[in-house]
Amino acid sequence: MRVLETKELGQRIQKSLDSLPEEYRLLLLLVADEKLSYDEVGTLTGQSSDAVRGKLHRARKTFAAAFHQTP
């Protein structure tokens, strides 16, 4: 039963990520998966760390809304 729940959760997360604009998805993955700092992400994407911070905040809010709407 636990394996099925984990698989369903993974599918919901992936669907929610797929629904995001590409830039939001990239920023979330760089910070969450790659464990990069805002400064490192800014360097990679040609943005200031403040811009990265602001966009990540919006990306997280957008992801959360998408996740709660995904069955």
C-alpha positions as CSV (number, residue, x, y, z in Angstrom):
1,M,0.0,0.0,0.0
2,R,2.8,2.4,0.9
3,V,4.5,1.9,-2.5
4,L,1.3,2.8,-4.3
5,E,0.9,6.0,-2.2
6,T,4.5,7.0,-2.9
7,K,4.1,6.4,-6.6
8,E,0.9,8.5,-6.7
9,L,2.6,11.3,-4.8
10,G,5.4,11.2,-7.3
11,Q,3.0,11.4,-10.2
12,R,1.2,14.4,-8.6
13,I,4.5,16.2,-8.0
14,Q,5.6,15.6,-11.6
15,K,2.2,16.7,-13.0
16,S,2.4,19.9,-10.9
17,L,6.0,20.6,-12.0
18,D,5.1,20.0,-15.7
19,S,2.3,22.6,-15.4
20,L,4.7,25.3,-14.4
21,P,6.3,27.8,-16.7
22,E,9.7,26.5,-17.8
23,E,11.6,29.2,-15.9
24,Y,9.9,28.3,-12.6
25,R,10.5,24.6,-13.1
26,L,14.2,25.3,-13.8
27,L,14.6,27.5,-10.8
28,L,12.9,25.0,-8.5
29,L,14.9,22.1,-9.8
30,L,18.3,23.9,-9.5
31,V,17.6,24.8,-5.9
32,A,15.8,21.7,-4.7
33,D,17.6,19.0,-6.7
34,E,21.0,20.5,-7.4
35,K,21.2,22.3,-4.0
36,L,22.5,25.5,-5.6
37,S,22.5,28.8,-3.8
38,Y,20.6,31.8,-5.0
39,D,23.9,33.3,-6.1
40,E,24.9,30.2,-8.0
41,V,21.5,30.1,-9.7
42,G,21.7,33.8,-10.5
43,T,25.1,33.3,-12.1
44,L,23.8,30.4,-14.2
45,T,20.7,32.2,-15.3
46,G,22.2,35.7,-15.7
47,Q,20.0,37.2,-12.9
48,S,20.7,38.8,-9.5
49,S,20.2,36.7,-6.4
50,D,17.3,39.0,-5.4
51,A,15.6,38.3,-8.7
52,V,16.1,34.5,-8.2
53,R,14.7,34.8,-4.7
54,G,11.6,36.6,-5.9
55,K,11.0,34.2,-8.8
56,L,11.5,31.2,-6.6
57,H,8.9,32.5,-4.1
58,R,6.4,32.9,-7.0
59,A,7.4,29.5,-8.4
60,R,6.8,27.8,-5.0
61,K,3.4,29.4,-4.6
62,T,2.5,28.4,-8.2
63,F,3.7,24.9,-7.6
64,A,1.7,24.6,-4.3
65,A,-1.5,25.8,-6.0
66,A,-1.0,23.3,-8.9
67,F,-0.2,20.5,-6.5
68,H,-3.4,21.1,-4.6
69,Q,-5.5,21.1,-7.8
70,T,-3.9,17.9,-9.2
71,P,-6.0,14.8,-8.4
